[in-house]
C-alpha cells in the first residue's frame, strides 16, 4: 500500500473517518482543524496515493515540557529544569485500514518529524499518553519507556529516535 502523509486541510473528508474509538474519531472530525488553525497542535493524515482526500489514519503533535523527576531513572542524570518535549497527542487508524501496519507507518512518520524539529530547537524526546495496556505495548515495541509519574505516559528520547529512524 502506498501512503502519503499531509497536513490536515479542509479538502480532507473528515466525516468519513471512523477508528471505532469515539473520542479519536470525534477529535478528527470536529476539532483537529480548529486546533491546527489556532496553533494548539498540528494533525497529519495518511491517505492512499490514489485517493488523497480520504483519511486512512492520522496523528497530532504539540509541544510542551515535563519535569526531570518524571523521567525514567536512566534519562534524568544532571537535569535540573523543565525539559522540552513533543507530545504525540493522538494517533488513530480508520477501522477499514487496520491490520495493514498503517499505525506503525504513522508513528515512524511522527517520530521523524519530531527528529527534524529537534535539529532546529531543543527537544529531549516525544511523550505519548497510551489509552490502555494494548496501546502501551504498541509504543513500547518502538522503545518508549514509562515516565515515573504514570505507567501509561511514555517517552522516547530524541537520541533513540535517531536510531529508530535509521533502522526503518
C-alpha positions as CSV (number, residue, x, y, z in Angstrom):
1,X,0.0,0.0,0.0
2,X,1.3,3.4,-0.9
3,X,0.5,6.1,1.7
4,X,1.2,9.8,1.6
5,X,1.2,12.0,4.7
6,X,0.0,15.6,4.5
7,X,-1.1,18.2,7.0
8,X,-4.8,18.0,7.6
9,X,-6.8,20.5,5.5
10,X,-10.3,21.4,4.5
11,X,-10.0,19.2,1.5
12,X,-9.8,16.0,3.5
13,X,-13.0,14.0,4.1
14,X,-13.0,14.1,7.9
15,X,-16.6,12.9,8.2
16,X,-15.8,9.5,6.5
17,X,-13.1,8.7,9.2
18,X,-14.0,6.2,11.9
19,X,-11.4,4.4,14.0
20,X,-14.1,2.8,16.3
21,X,-12.7,4.9,19.2
22,X,-15.3,7.6,19.6
23,X,-13.0,10.2,21.2
24,X,-10.4,10.0,18.5
25,X,-13.0,9.9,15.7
26,X,-14.8,12.9,17.1
27,X,-11.5,14.8,17.6
28,X,-10.5,14.4,13.9
29,X,-14.0,15.2,12.6
30,X,-14.7,18.2,14.9
31,X,-11.6,19.7,16.4
32,X,-8.4,18.8,14.7
33,X,-8.6,21.5,12.0
34,X,-9.7,24.2,14.5
35,X,-6.7,23.3,16.8
36,X,-4.3,23.5,13.9
37,X,-5.7,26.9,12.8
38,X,-5.2,28.1,16.4
39,X,-1.6,26.6,16.6
40,X,-2.6,24.3,19.5
41,X,-1.3,21.3,17.7
42,X,-0.9,20.1,14.1
43,X,-2.6,17.0,12.7
44,X,-1.2,14.9,9.8
45,X,-3.2,12.5,7.8
46,X,-2.3,9.4,5.8
47,X,-4.1,8.9,2.5
48,X,-3.9,6.4,-0.3
49,X,-1.9,7.9,-3.1
50,X,-4.9,7.4,-5.5
51,X,-7.5,8.9,-3.1
52,X,-5.7,11.9,-1.5
53,X,-8.8,13.3,0.2
54,X,-9.7,10.0,2.0
55,X,-8.2,9.8,5.5
56,X,-6.9,6.3,6.3
57,X,-5.2,7.4,9.6
58,X,-3.9,10.5,11.4
59,X,-1.7,11.7,14.2
60,X,-1.5,15.0,16.1
61,X,1.6,16.7,17.6
62,X,2.1,19.5,20.0
63,X,4.9,20.7,22.3
64,X,5.3,21.1,26.0
65,X,7.6,20.3,28.8
66,X,8.0,17.8,31.7
67,X,9.9,18.0,34.9
68,X,13.1,15.9,35.4
69,X,11.5,13.9,38.2
70,X,9.0,12.5,35.7
71,X,11.8,10.9,33.5
72,X,12.8,7.3,33.8
73,X,15.9,7.0,36.0
74,X,18.1,6.2,33.1
75,X,17.4,9.6,31.5
76,X,17.4,12.2,34.3
77,X,21.1,12.5,35.2
78,X,22.1,16.1,35.7
79,X,18.9,17.7,34.5
80,X,17.5,20.3,36.9
81,X,15.0,22.3,34.9
82,X,11.9,21.7,32.7
83,X,12.6,19.5,29.7
84,X,11.3,20.4,26.2
85,X,9.3,17.6,24.6
86,X,6.9,16.9,21.8
87,X,3.6,15.3,22.6
88,X,2.1,12.7,20.3
89,X,-1.4,13.7,21.4
90,X,-3.3,11.3,19.1
91,X,-2.7,8.5,16.7
92,X,-5.6,6.5,15.0
93,X,-6.3,4.4,12.0
94,X,-9.6,4.1,10.3
95,X,-11.2,0.7,11.0
96,X,-11.2,-0.2,7.3
97,X,-7.4,0.2,7.2
98,X,-6.5,-1.5,10.5
99,X,-4.2,-4.5,10.3
100,X,-2.1,-3.1,7.4
101,X,0.8,-1.6,9.5
102,X,-0.5,1.9,9.0
103,X,-0.2,2.7,12.7
104,X,3.5,1.9,12.6
105,X,3.9,3.9,9.5
106,X,2.2,6.9,11.1
107,X,4.3,6.5,14.3
108,X,7.6,6.4,12.4
109,X,6.5,9.5,10.3
110,X,5.6,11.4,13.5
111,X,8.9,10.5,15.1
112,X,10.9,11.5,12.0
113,X,9.0,14.8,12.0
114,X,10.0,15.3,15.7
115,X,13.6,14.4,14.9
116,X,13.7,17.1,12.2
117,X,12.3,19.7,14.7
118,X,14.9,18.7,17.2
119,X,17.6,19.8,14.7
120,X,16.3,23.3,14.9
121,X,15.1,23.7,18.6
122,X,15.7,21.8,21.8
123,X,13.6,18.6,22.0
124,X,14.6,16.0,24.6
125,X,12.0,13.4,23.5
126,X,8.5,12.5,22.5
127,X,5.8,11.8,25.1
128,X,2.6,9.8,24.4
129,X,-0.2,9.0,26.8
130,X,-1.3,5.5,25.9
131,X,-5.0,4.9,26.3
132,X,-4.6,1.4,27.7
133,X,-2.2,-1.5,28.1
134,X,-2.6,-2.6,24.4
135,X,-1.6,0.9,23.2
136,X,1.3,0.9,25.8
137,X,2.5,-2.4,24.3
138,X,2.4,-0.9,20.8
139,X,4.5,2.1,21.8
140,X,6.9,0.0,23.9
141,X,7.9,-2.1,21.0
142,X,9.4,1.1,19.5
143,X,11.4,1.9,22.6
144,X,9.0,4.1,24.5
145,X,9.6,3.9,28.3
146,X,7.1,4.8,31.1
147,X,7.5,8.1,32.8
148,X,7.7,7.8,36.6
149,X,4.6,9.8,37.1
150,X,2.2,7.4,35.2
151,X,2.7,4.0,33.7
152,X,0.6,4.9,30.7
153,X,2.6,8.0,30.0
154,X,5.6,7.0,27.9
155,X,8.7,8.8,26.5
156,X,11.1,8.1,23.6
157,X,14.3,10.1,23.8
158,X,15.4,12.0,20.7
159,X,18.7,10.2,20.7
160,X,16.7,6.9,20.4
161,X,14.5,8.3,17.6
162,X,17.7,8.8,15.5
163,X,18.5,5.1,15.9
164,X,14.9,4.0,15.2
165,X,14.7,6.2,12.1
166,X,17.9,4.7,10.7
167,X,16.6,1.2,11.5
168,X,13.3,1.6,9.5
